[in-house]
Amino acid sequence: MRLRPYAEEDLRLTRRLESDPRVVGHLGGVGDERHVAQVHQRRMAAVADGDLFFTILLDEEPVGIIAVWTGEFAGEKVYELGAMLLPDHQARGVAGRAFELLLPHVLDSGVRVLHAFPAVTNGPSNAILQKLGFTRGEDCDLDYEGRPLRCAHWVRELA
Ligand SMILES: CC(C)(COP(=O)(O)OP(=O)(O)OC[C@H]1O[C@@H](n2cnc3c(N)ncnc32)[C@H](O)[C@@H]1OP(=O)(O)O)[C@@H](O)C(=O)NCCC(=O)NCCS
């Protein structure tokens, strides 16, 4: 496995991820081609801004995305972790291995605390965050793509 920065060629990967309910079912649901293009542009802009947006390659095949970006929570700037994998690669420990590869980049960028906000109903996501040493705080209501979502709040200190 290796990570490389998200790139123009990953439009196809984003299309496959964003159009599959097994991937985005807990993330606001599937989107049309316009939505796919918006997500792709947002990711390209994030990379240009220095956010850590990586494509996960298995045998050089793109199988998903892992990223840390800046967000806002309770009026504070926070760094958020997120990942999504094509269905055939879920439940095989891929996200955990990708997180280990991501960690040096996160530390290099000076980030010392990571947050994650999966939907409370997202079993796999809540399970892996616990496995990665995150601690669950109070649930919260967040806006996801214009829709309200009840989310768990996970935090991990890296130092
Ligand atoms: C959440 C996600 C990134 C976790 O990555 P992963 O590599 O599948 O994680 P793991 O293999 O360590 O699995 C974590 C747990 O979820 C379970 N799981 C993962 N995918 C599953 C699936 N599709 N169906 C049922 N259970 C699943 C695993 O069996 C494991 O359970 P365990 O801890 O009891 O063994 C991945 O499942 C995914 O891409 N989900 C869709 C997108 C998403 O919701 N992303 C989270 C955004 S915050």
The ligand as an ORCA input file, in Angstrom:
! r2SCAN-3c Opt
* xyz 0 1
  C     -15.275      3.656      7.642
  C     -14.174      2.989      6.810
  C     -13.221      4.054      6.293
  C     -13.424      2.023      7.757
  O     -12.341      1.469      7.056
  P     -12.088     -0.109      7.013
  O     -10.770     -0.349      6.397
  O     -13.282     -0.755      6.394
  O     -12.012     -0.436      8.574
  P     -11.840     -1.852      9.249
  O     -11.576     -2.925      8.219
  O     -10.882     -1.688     10.365
  O     -13.291     -2.093      9.809
  C     -13.754     -1.421     10.959
  C     -14.940     -2.218     11.496
  O     -16.078     -1.983     10.660
  C     -16.527     -3.185     10.056
  N     -16.871     -2.885      8.662
  C     -16.123     -2.177      7.784
  N     -16.771     -2.081      6.611
  C     -17.936     -2.728      6.767
  C     -19.019     -2.970      5.905
  N     -19.027     -2.517      4.648
  N     -20.064     -3.698      6.386
  C     -20.064     -4.152      7.644
  N     -19.057     -3.938      8.530
  C     -18.009     -3.241      8.078
  C     -15.360     -4.133     10.164
  O     -15.757     -5.481     10.164
  C     -14.726     -3.715     11.475
  O     -15.464     -4.244     12.558
  P     -14.710     -4.807     13.850
  O     -14.006     -3.620     14.459
  O     -15.818     -5.353     14.684
  O     -13.748     -5.828     13.339
  C     -14.758      2.204      5.605
  O     -15.589      1.176      6.084
  C     -15.527      3.059      4.630
  O     -14.981      3.527      3.649
  N     -16.841      3.282      4.864
  C     -17.669      4.089      3.958
  C     -17.313      5.567      4.009
  C     -17.466      6.163      5.389
  O     -18.503      6.041      6.016
  N     -16.397      6.807      5.846
  C     -16.333      7.418      7.167
  C     -16.483      8.874      7.104
  S     -16.268      9.689      8.697
*
